[in-house]
């Protein structure tokens, strides 16, 4: 049985001489510690517990209380709880509170009101230590828990999410991209859904608020900085008519197919050569294009028509992306503008004409001096000023 004090102290007295008064007496103290045996099973304080939980929420929903007449803080008193029925989806778990010995029943997987509004669990409680052979767990070592799930207004869900579609860049403004589909999990509330744009970084899209059709409000551009790896990403909202309204978010990935809409560019646009050494009178040029193959290289390099009876330079192709300009004559130190056209391989191809500014400089002892290249322009300015002063003197 349960002892109020599991420790006893006994004082033992011994007398010689047969216990006569003339004999001598000795005393000793004996301390007796009583070990508790698990001879009392734990019992629930009531046969049925009630709990209420909102759908979509996790955490402790009820504490189950038990009584046990064994010595507290021993294995004969500490409780171990087990859910033995009503938990096929493993939505619930129960653990022992080490301070109070109560069973803490928790929701570990959010519940769905639309699937089931009620749950009934059967819980049993045992001790850490086994009962002694003559004692058994009785009916009071089990209890039921009635759980009521409260409906919560859940946000609409997009199907699928993310949504993916492939379109050519440069499709006409007003083109339909996709019609989204979102449904409301609150099937018992008969709500309506409205759509809106949440994040549209480039401002290219709009959505019909009632039927979810997404259209373009601007030209889609694969070469835009808002496009990553040919994919443009936008976010949309579906808002139900609940009180308060709930919102779901859907992601749209638009893969943009390339169109030949970028002319090739030439580099460099400024070059310097020496006026006398033939091996230094070559300029290597490159071209690049923001489009993808086959709308880029191989590029075609051409010189625009040269003025004058004699040709001063020619251009030859080095590879798919580079060419070289060769000076055919020794030219005076000056600046020359050479118009060069570059054509890509798109269908139809695009051509860009760029002026290469060529500076012919004097080169002595491996040093390039280009300071005199503007002399022609300076001389022309001085001549004009002189003519103007003469004109003024002639007509005071």
C-alpha positions in Angstrom: 0.0 0.0 0.0 1.0 3.7 -0.3 3.0 4.9 2.6 2.9 8.6 3.7 6.6 8.3 4.7 8.6 5.6 2.9 11.4 5.8 5.5 11.3 4.6 9.1 13.8 4.9 11.9 13.8 2.3 14.8 15.7 2.7 18.1 16.8 -0.8 19.4 17.9 -1.3 23.0 19.9 -4.3 24.3 20.4 -5.2 28.1 22.7 -7.8 29.6 22.3 -9.6 32.9 19.0 -10.9 31.6 17.6 -7.4 31.6 18.1 -6.9 35.3 18.4 -3.3 36.5 22.0 -4.0 37.5 22.9 -4.9 33.9 24.3 -2.6 31.3 22.3 -1.2 28.4 23.2 -0.3 24.8 21.1 1.3 22.0 21.3 1.5 18.2 19.2 3.2 15.5 18.0 1.2 12.4 16.8 3.1 9.3 14.3 1.2 7.1 13.7 2.5 3.5 10.6 1.1 1.8 10.8 0.6 -2.0 7.4 1.2 -3.7 6.1 -1.5 -6.0 3.8 -0.6 -8.9 0.7 -2.0 -7.3 -1.7 0.8 -8.5 -2.5 1.4 -12.2 -3.0 4.9 -13.4 -6.6 6.0 -13.9 -8.1 8.8 -16.0 -9.9 11.3 -14.0 -12.9 11.1 -16.4 -13.9 8.7 -19.2 -14.3 11.4 -21.9 -12.4 14.6 -22.7 -13.4 17.3 -25.1 -11.2 19.4 -27.4 -11.8 22.0 -30.1 -9.2 22.9 -32.8 -9.3 25.2 -35.9 -8.5 23.5 -39.2 -5.0 24.2 -40.4 -3.6 24.7 -36.8 -1.0 22.5 -35.0 -0.1 22.3 -31.3 -1.4 21.0 -28.0 -5.2 20.9 -27.9 -6.0 19.2 -24.6 -4.3 17.9 -21.4 -5.5 14.5 -20.2 -5.4 14.1 -16.4 -4.7 10.9 -14.5 -4.4 9.8 -10.9 -1.9 7.2 -9.5 -1.5 6.2 -5.9 2.1 5.0 -6.3 5.0 7.1 -5.1 5.4 10.2 -7.3 8.5 10.7 -9.4 9.0 7.0 -9.7 8.6 4.6 -12.6 5.6 3.2 -10.8 3.9 6.6 -11.0 5.1 8.1 -14.3 2.5 7.7 -17.1 3.0 6.6 -20.7 0.2 7.5 -23.1 -0.7 5.7 -26.4 -3.3 6.5 -29.0 -4.8 3.1 -29.8 -7.7 4.1 -32.1 -8.9 7.0 -34.3 -5.5 8.2 -35.7 -5.1 6.5 -39.1 -3.6 9.6 -40.7 -1.1 10.1 -37.9 -2.5 13.6 -37.4 -2.3 13.4 -33.6 0.5 12.7 -31.1 0.4 12.4 -27.3 3.3 13.0 -24.9 3.7 13.0 -21.1 4.2 16.3 -19.2 7.1 15.4 -16.9 6.0 17.8 -14.2 2.3 17.1 -14.0 2.1 13.5 -15.5 -0.7 14.7 -17.8 -1.0 13.6 -21.3 -0.5 16.4 -23.8 -2.5 15.7 -26.9 -1.3 17.6 -30.0 -2.2 18.1 -33.6 0.9 17.5 -35.7 -0.7 17.4 -39.2 -3.2 20.2 -39.8 -6.8 19.0 -39.9 -9.2 19.7 -42.8 -12.7 20.6 -41.8 -14.0 19.8 -45.3 -12.8 16.2 -44.9 -13.9 15.6 -41.3 -15.4 17.9 -38.8 -15.1 15.4 -35.9 -12.5 13.0 -34.6 -12.7 10.4 -31.8 -9.6 9.1 -30.2 -9.2 6.2 -27.8 -6.2 6.7 -25.4 -4.7 4.3 -23.0 -2.3 5.1 -20.1 0.3 2.8 -18.5 3.2 3.2 -16.2 6.9 3.2 -17.1 7.4 0.2 -14.7 5.3 -2.9 -15.1 2.5 -3.7 -12.6 3.1 -6.4 -10.1 1.7 -9.8 -11.2 -1.5 -9.6 -9.1 -2.5 -6.1 -10.5 -3.9 -5.4 -14.0 -4.9 -2.3 -15.9 -8.7 -1.7 -15.7 -11.3 0.2 -17.7 -10.3 3.5 -16.1 -6.9 3.2 -17.8 -8.5 4.2 -21.1 -10.5 7.3 -22.1 -11.9 8.8 -25.3 -11.2 12.3 -26.6 -13.9 14.0 -28.7 -12.3 16.5 -31.1 -14.4 19.1 -32.9 -12.7 20.8 -36.0 -13.7 24.4 -36.6 -14.1 25.7 -40.1 -11.6 28.5 -41.2 -11.8 30.5 -44.3 -8.9 29.2 -46.4 -7.3 30.9 -49.4 -8.0 29.7 -52.9 -5.5 27.3 -54.5 -4.1 27.6 -58.0 -3.9 24.5 -60.1 -1.2 23.8 -61.1 1.2 26.0 -59.2 3.6 27.1 -60.6 1.9 27.5 -64.0 4.1 27.4 -67.1 3.6 28.5 -70.7 5.8 29.2 -73.7 5.3 32.2 -75.9 7.2 34.0 -78.6 8.6 37.4 -77.6 7.1 40.4 -79.4 3.6 38.8 -79.6 1.0 41.5 -80.2 -0.3 43.6 -77.3 -3.6 42.1 -76.0 -2.5 38.5 -76.8 -3.9 35.8 -74.4 -1.1 34.1 -72.4 -3.1 31.7 -70.2 -6.3 31.3 -68.3 -5.6 30.4 -64.7 -7.6 28.0 -62.5 -8.0 28.5 -58.8 -10.5 26.7 -56.5 -11.6 27.4 -53.0 -11.0 24.6 -50.4 -14.1 25.9 -48.5 -16.5 23.8 -50.6 -19.3 24.2 -48.0 -19.3 28.0 -48.1 -20.0 28.5 -51.8 -17.7 31.5 -52.3 -16.7 33.4 -55.4 -13.2 34.1 -56.5 -11.7 37.3 -58.0 -8.2 37.6 -59.5 -5.6 40.3 -59.5 -2.0 40.9 -60.5 0.4 40.7 -57.5 3.9 41.0 -58.9 4.5 41.9 -62.6 8.1 43.3 -62.6 8.1 44.6 -66.2 4.4 45.7 -66.2 3.6 43.4 -69.2 0.5 41.6 -68.0 -3.1 42.0 -66.9 -5.7 39.5 -65.6 -9.4 39.4 -66.0 -10.7 39.6 -62.4 -13.6 37.2 -62.9 -12.5 34.5 -65.4 -8.7 34.6 -64.7 -7.6 35.2 -68.3 -4.1 36.7 -68.5 -3.3 39.0 -71.4 -0.4 41.2 -72.5 -0.4 45.0 -72.0 3.0 45.5 -73.6 5.5 43.8 -75.9 7.2 40.8 -74.3 11.0 41.1 -74.6 13.3 38.1 -74.1 16.3 40.4 -73.8 14.7 42.4 -70.9 16.7 42.5 -67.6 13.5 41.2 -66.0 13.9 37.9 -67.9 16.1 35.3 -66.4 17.3 32.4 -68.5 14.6 33.1 -71.1 11.9 32.9 -68.3 9.7 35.8 -67.1 8.0 35.2 -63.7 4.9 36.9 -62.5 2.7 36.4 -59.4 -1.1 36.5 -59.2 -3.7 36.6 -56.4 -7.0 34.7 -56.1 -9.2 36.3 -53.4 -12.4 34.7 -52.1 -15.5 36.4 -50.8 -15.2 35.2 -47.2 -15.4 37.4 -44.2 -12.6 38.2 -43.8 -11.5 37.4 -47.4 -8.7 34.8 -47.8 -6.0 35.0 -50.5 -4.0 32.4 -52.5 -0.9 33.2 -54.6 -0.1 31.6 -57.9 3.2 31.8 -59.8 3.4 32.0 -63.6 6.6 31.2 -65.6 6.5 32.4 -69.2 9.3 30.9 -71.4 10.0 33.4 -74.1 11.1 32.1 -77.5 13.6 34.3 -79.3 12.7 36.5 -82.3 15.4 38.3 -84.4 14.7 41.8 -83.0 18.1 43.0 -82.1 20.7 44.4 -84.6 24.3 43.3 -84.1 26.7 45.8 -82.5 30.3 46.5 -83.6 33.3 46.8 -81.2 35.6 48.7 -80.9 34.3 51.9 -82.5 37.7 53.7 -82.0 41.0 52.3 -83.3 44.6 53.7 -83.7 47.2 52.7 -86.3 50.6 53.8 -87.3 51.2 55.8 -90.5 54.2 53.9 -91.8 54.5 50.3 -90.5 52.4 47.9 -92.6 52.1 45.3 -89.8 50.5 47.8 -87.5 47.9 49.0 -90.0 45.4 46.3 -89.2 42.3 46.7 -87.0 40.5 43.6 -85.6 36.8 44.1 -85.1 34.2 42.0 -83.3 30.4 41.9 -83.4 27.8 40.7 -80.8 24.1 40.2 -80.8 21.6 40.0 -77.9 19.5 37.4 -79.7 19.9 33.7 -79.6 21.1 31.3 -82.4 20.2 31.1 -85.2 19.5 34.9 -85.0 23.1 35.9 -84.2 26.4 34.8 -85.8 27.8 34.1 -88.3 28.0 37.8 -89.0 28.6 39.4 -92.4 31.0 42.4 -92.4 31.0 44.9 -95.2 32.4 48.3 -96.0 30.1 51.0 -97.2 31.0 52.5 -100.5 34.3 54.4 -100.4 34.4 57.8 -101.9 37.2 58.7 -104.3 38.9 56.9 -107.2 41.2 54.8 -105.0 40.3 52.4 -102.2 41.9 53.2 -98.9 41.0 50.1 -96.9 39.3 46.7 -97.2 37.6 44.4 -94.7 38.1 40.6 -94.5 36.3 38.0 -92.3 38.4 36.2 -89.7 35.7 33.9 -88.2 31.9 33.9 -87.5 32.2 36.9 -85.1 35.3 38.8 -86.1 36.8 40.6 -89.1 39.8 42.8 -89.8 40.2 46.1 -91.5 43.4 46.6 -93.5 44.7 49.9 -94.6 45.8 49.7 -98.3 47.8 53.0 -98.4 49.9 55.1 -96.2 47.6 57.8 -94.9 48.4 61.1 -93.4 48.0 61.6 -89.7 44.3 62.4 -89.3 40.9 61.0 -88.1 39.0 58.9 -90.6 35.4 57.6 -90.3 34.9 54.2 -91.9 31.2 53.1 -92.1 31.0 49.4 -91.6 27.8 47.3 -91.8 27.3 44.1 -89.8 24.5 41.7 -90.7 23.3 38.8 -88.6 22.0 35.4 -89.7 18.4 35.8 -88.7 15.4 35.3 -91.0 14.9 38.0 -92.0 18.4 39.3 -91.2 19.1 42.6 -89.5 21.9 45.0 -90.4 23.5 47.7 -88.4 25.9 50.3 -89.8 28.5 51.8 -87.4 31.2 54.3 -88.1 34.6 53.1 -87.0 36.7 56.2 -86.0 40.2 55.4 -87.2 43.1 57.5 -86.0 46.3 57.4 -88.0 49.2 58.3 -85.7 52.9 58.6 -85.9 54.9 55.8 -84.3 58.5 56.3 -83.3 60.6 54.1 -81.0 57.5 52.0 -80.1 55.6 55.1 -79.0 52.4 56.1 -80.7 51.8 59.8 -81.0 48.2 60.7 -82.0 48.3 64.3 -81.0 48.6 65.6 -84.5 45.6 63.8 -85.8 43.3 66.7 -85.1 45.6 69.2 -87.0 43.4 69.2 -90.1 40.4 70.2 -88.0 42.5 72.9 -86.2 43.9 74.2 -89.5 40.4 74.4 -91.0 39.2 76.4 -88.0 42.1 78.9 -88.3 41.5 79.3 -92.1 37.8 80.1 -91.4 38.7 82.6 -88.7 41.2 84.3 -91.1 38.6 84.5 -93.8 36.1 86.0 -91.4 38.6 88.7 -90.3 39.4 89.6 -93.9 35.7 89.8 -94.6 35.3 92.2 -91.7 38.1 94.4 -92.9 36.8 94.5 -96.4 33.4 95.6 -95.2 33.9 98.0 -92.3 
